[in-house]
Amino acid sequence: MQQTAAAWCVEIALAFRVFGPDVVRGCRRLLTVGVRIGITGLTGSRAVSQAPESMRDVP
């Protein structure tokens, strides 16, 4: 089944409309993580992470 160029363009535009916001949100999240890693590297400090419950009881 062949499609016309107009139908192909409409399908591409629809795909951008549907998946575009998710792609933008994912890119922003990746940039945020990259900035956090970069700032941690520049300051030389480690990010504070919570120890599991089993490790808190060990002196």
N, C-alpha and C positions, 0 to 999 in steps of 0.2 A: 504494500500500500504506500503510495507516494503522498507526500505532504507538500503543500505550497509553502513558499517562503514566509508568507504572512502567518500561517498556522505555526510554523517553526518558531518565529519570533514571539508569538503570543505564549507559546509553551515555555520558552526561555524566560520571558518576563514573569510568568507565573511562578516558575521555580525560584527566581530571585526574590519575588514577593513573599513566598512561603518560607524559604530557608534563610533569607538575608538577615533577619533579626537574630536568629540563633547563631549564625556565623559571626556577626558583629559582637554579640555577647561573649562568645567563646574567645575571640581575639582580645577583647578587653580583659578577660580573666587571665589569659596568658601573659599579656603585658603587665598586669598587676603583679603576678607571680615573679616575672622577670625583674621588675623594679625592686621588689622586696629582696630578691636574691642579690641584686646588684648593690643595694644599700647595705645589706649585711656584709657583703664582701668588702665594701669601702670602709665601713666602720670597724671591721675586725671583730665584731661581737657575734655571738651565736644567738639564734632565735630561741626564746624560752619555750620549752615544750614540757608538758606535764608528764610526770613519770607515772607508769601504771600503778595500780593499787598494790600489787605484790612488791614493788620496789620501794614503796614508801615505808614499809615496816622494817626494812633491813637497815641496821645502824651503820 
